């Protein structure tokens, strides 16, 4: 459990998430103030930015809880994907 939350990979994800989420929430608040000042289009953005922060939270949670072995296995190319010779031309 400790390696999941305190590994080098996890620390990078934590920092990235904090920067991303705070930036999205700050942008959302900025858009709310613009919308209240009369900019109608900013109402859309005032909802969009917090939604992006939630998506970032989902991605962060997923990456932290992903098993590194399963990730490596998923990224491994199956043998049938390997090209053996030039298959683009017919002989």
C-alpha positions, 0 to 999 in steps of 0.5 A, a space after each residue: 500500500 505504501 509503495 502505491 501512494 509514495 512511490 516516485 511514480 505516485 508522487 509525480 501523479 500527486 503533484 500533477 493532479 494538484 497543479 491540474 485541479 487547482 488550475 481548473 478550479 481557479 479558471 472556473 472561479 474566474 469564469 464565474 466572476 466573468 459570467 456574473 459581470 455579464 459575459 454570457 458565454 462564461 456560464 458555460 466555461 464556469 461549469 466546464 472547468 470544474 468538470 475537467 478537474 473531476 476528470 483529472 481526479 478520476 484519471 489520477 485515481 485510476 493511475 494510482 490504483 493501476 497495478 504496474 504489472 497489469 499495465 506492462 502486460 497490457 502495453 506488451 504487443 502480442 506476437 501476431 502484431 509483429 511484422 514479418 517482412 513487407 506485407 504491403 505488397 503482393 507477390 
